[in-house]
Amino acid sequence: MVVCQVVLLAGSPHVEDMTTEPFERIRAERMLPGLRLNTLFAMQRATAALGFCDPPKHKTGGHSSRASGGPEAWEQWVDRRHATSTLTPRARGSIRSNLLKVGRWAADQCPEAADPAVWTRQTCAAWVTALDRMSVWDYVQRTVGFGETLGKPLQAPTKAGRISALRRFFLDAQDWEWMPRCFDPYRVLATPRSVAALLGPNPRVIADVPTLAGPTPQQIGNPAQATLLPTIEVTQKSAAPGPTSEPPWSTMNCTVRVPRRIARLLKGENYEPGRSELDAASGPRPLGPHDGRHHRSPRPTTRLASRQ
């Protein structure tokens, strides 16, 4: 595809007619996605080696600029912590980005909190409250790549990650004796229960398609517990189908162990709990006067002699 694009722009299928202009035009107008630009680079380098165009320019420093912003004192604290931490570069960069967002909030809402050393319990509570009401674009430096999520409320994992970054920042600063212990970050910057309750797996609706474990709950017409059937059916192909005949299938029944209570409920029978379940529900049985006096030792195990 890259070769066809260059040939169409050059107006000739001959390599001697390929000049530098079509290559530069493709890059300037972004006619190809990022991964195919590597092929364009190799093609231009091969054409330049034949002497028909200029070699491609090596771009250095094309990565995004380092995040900055917020009060100068706050940014100095963040850079100091970033240089001292022993985490991986990716983890340190993520924490630094989250801490700079806190600094931008402090410059906007609490100018007196520009220095982390003057933060108090009230400042932390105000920031957690503001974080719970923030949107995706609040206090960010770049909005490229957000797409449709731009302007929507922050998700629970994002809130928890930002709270964790600030909590780790104050814990390290206090442990390294950079600032006095004015509050306990574990208590003051704990993840709120409303946010922690939303963390975990995100269930989704599964397509209504039969699987090897049997029909889905939607097909059975029962709740999700209906998947715990005592027997499941696994279909496997037994022979190759003919040109006009229907494909033959064979059915194999596999027995699956389930609790007796669930099995009886699925069969529509009335279930009465047994003695062991009643004892477990009522708690441990009190010891009698003779309990523990006569302890029966375990039966000794006998080892079968191997046949010669």
N, C-alpha and C positions, 0 to 999 in steps of 0.2 A: 504493500500500500504506500509506503514511503517513497519507493522508486517511482511508482505511477504518479504520485503527487508532484514530484520534482520534474518528471518528464513532461507532464501537462503544462506546468508553469514555464518550463524552458521552451516549449513549442517544438521540440525535436527529440526523437528517440536516440540520437547519436550523442555519445559521451563528450565529444569535442565541442558540442554546442551548449553544454552545461556550464554556466558562469556562476559567479558568486551571488548574483541578484536573486535567483529563485530560492536559494538556501536562506538568505537573509530575510526574504519576504515571508517565508513560512514561519520563521521565528518571531518576526515582528507582529504578524497577524494571528499568531497562535493557532495555526491550522491543524497542528498535530498535538495529541496529548503528551504529557511529560515523558512517559516511558518510550514513546516512539522518537523522541528527540535524540535519544542515544543512537538509534539507527541512522538518523539524519546526520549526526555528527560523524559517524564512521563513514557514511557515504561521501560526505564532503571531503573528509581527509583522504579517502582513496582517489577521488577526482583531483584533489590538489596534488597528490603524488604523481599523477599523470601530467600535470602542468596545465590544466584547463581552468582552474579557479584558485582563489586564495584559500589557504588552510583555515579551518575554523578557529575561532578565538577561545582560549581557555578562560572560563569565568571563575574567578576566585572571589571568595567572600560574598557569594550570592545568597547565603542563608539569611534568615530574618535577623534583624537587629536584636540585641539583648534587651529584655524587658527592663523598663525603668519607670519612674514616676513616683509621686508622693513626696512627702517632706524629705529634705536632704538627710536629716538626722536619722529618720526611719530607714532610708535606703542604706546608710552606712552600717546600721545594725544588721540589716538583712544580709548585706555582702560579707560582713564579718562572720556571721553564722554560716553562710554558704561556704566560705573558705575553710572553716574549722571542722565542719561536719565530715564524718567518715562514710556517709551513705553513698550509694551509686550516683553517678552524674545525673541520671534521669530522675531519681528520687529527689536529689538536691535541687534540680531545676524546677520540678513541680512544686516543692515547698516554697522556693523563692518566688515563683509566680503568684502563689496564693498569698504570701506575706505582703507582696507589693500591692495587691488589691486591698488589703487591710490598711496599708499606708495611704492609699488614695482616698479611702473612706474617712480616715482620720483627718486628712487635710480638708475634706469637704464638710464633714459634720462635727468633728471635735478637733479644732486646731490646737487646743492645749495638750492633746494626746499625741503630738508628733514624735515625742521621745518615748520609747517603750518603757524606760525606767520610771516614768511617772504614771503608768497605768495602774488603776485600782480595780476593785471588784465591780464598781459601778460602771467603769469604762468597758469592762469585758461583757457585762450584762447588756449594755447598750449596743455593743457590736453584735452579739448573738441575736438580739431582737431585730436589728436591721438586716442581718444576714437571712433571717427567716422570711423576709419580705422582698428580697432582692430578685432581680430578673437576670437573664443570661448576659445582657450587655452592660450591666452596672459595673463600673470601675474596672473595665478591661482596657487594654492598650490597643489590641487589634481585634477586629470583628470578622476577619477573613476565615472562612471555613465553618462558620456556625450554621449557615443555611437557614432552614425553616425554624430552628430552635431559637433564633435571635429574638429577644423580647419576651420569651416565655419564662415562667417562674423556674427557679433553680430546682433540680431534682434532689431527693434526699441524699444520695451518695455524694453529690457535689457539696452540699452543706456539711455533711459529716467530714469530708476531706479537708475543707477549709478550717473547720473548727479544730481538727486534729493537727493541722500544720501550725496554727497559732499556739495550741497547747504545747506542742513539741518545742516550739521556739522559746516560750517562757520557761519551760522545764530545763532546757539546756542552758539558757542564760543564767538561771538561778543555780544550777549545779556547777557551772563553770565560774561562779562568783563574779559574773559581770554586772549583776544588779542585786539589790537586797530582796529578801523574800517578803513581799508585801501581801501576797495571797497565795493560795494553793491552786495551781492550774488544773489539777485533776478534778477539783470540785467546782471551781468557778467556770472553767471552760469544758465542762462535761457535755457530751452530746445530749440534747433535749430528748425526752421520751417520745415526743411527737415525731421527731426525725428518726430516732432509732427504731421505732415501730414500723417504719416504711422500708427499712433496709432488709436485704435478703433476696431470695429468688423472685423473679417477676413472672408469675404463671401466665400462660397464654392459651387460647383455644386451639386445640389440636384438630386437624382436618378430619372430617368424618369419613375415614378410609379404613377398611379392615386391616389389621396387622397380624403378625404371627401369634400375638398373645390373645387373639380373639377379637370379637366386635367391640367397637367403642361404646362408651356409656350412652351416647346419643342414639346409636342404633338399637341398643337394648331397651331404651326408654326408662332406665333407672338412674339413680345418682351415681357418683363416681365410685361408690363402694361396689357397684355391680361388676367391676373389673376383677374382683376377687372371687371368681367362680371356682368351684371345686374342680372343674374340668375345662381345659382349653383345647381348641382345635388348631392343628398345624397342618396346612395343606402343602403338598409337595408334588411336583410334576413327575409322572411315572413314565411317560413315553413321549416321543416327539409327535406332535399333531400332524395329521395328514393334510393334504391340500384342501379338502372340503369338509373333513370331519371336525367335530368339536374337540377341543383339547381335553384329553382325559386327565382327571385329577384324582388322587387318592387322599383319604383323610386318615390322620393318625391322632388318636386321643392320648393325651398326657395328663396324668393325675397330679394335681397340685395340692399340697397340704395347706389347709386354712384352719383357723380356730373353729371349734365346734359351735360356738355361738353364732359366728358369721355364716357357717354352712346351714344351720337350721333357719336362720332368718332369710337366707336366699331361697330356701325351699318352701317358705311360708309357714313353718311350724312354730309353735309356741316354745319359747326357750325358758327353762327354769335353771337358775344357777346351781351349780353343785356345791358340795360341802367345802371343797377346797377354795372355791371362789368366795363363798360367804365368809370363811375364816380370814381370807386375805383382805376382804372389804372391811371387816370388823376390827382388824388390827391383830397384833400378836396375842396369842393365848397366854394367860398368866400361868406361871409355873406352879405345879402341884407339890404336895409334901414329899413325894417320892421321886420327883424329877431330878435327874442328875446323880442319884445315888448309885444306881446300877447302870453303868455305861457299858454297852456292848461294844467290844472292840471290833473293828472291821474284819471281815472274813479274809483270811490270808489267801493270797493268790497263788495258784499252782502253775508252775511252768511245765508245759508239755515237752517231754523229751523228744528230740528229733530222731526220726528213724534213720538207722544206719543204711 
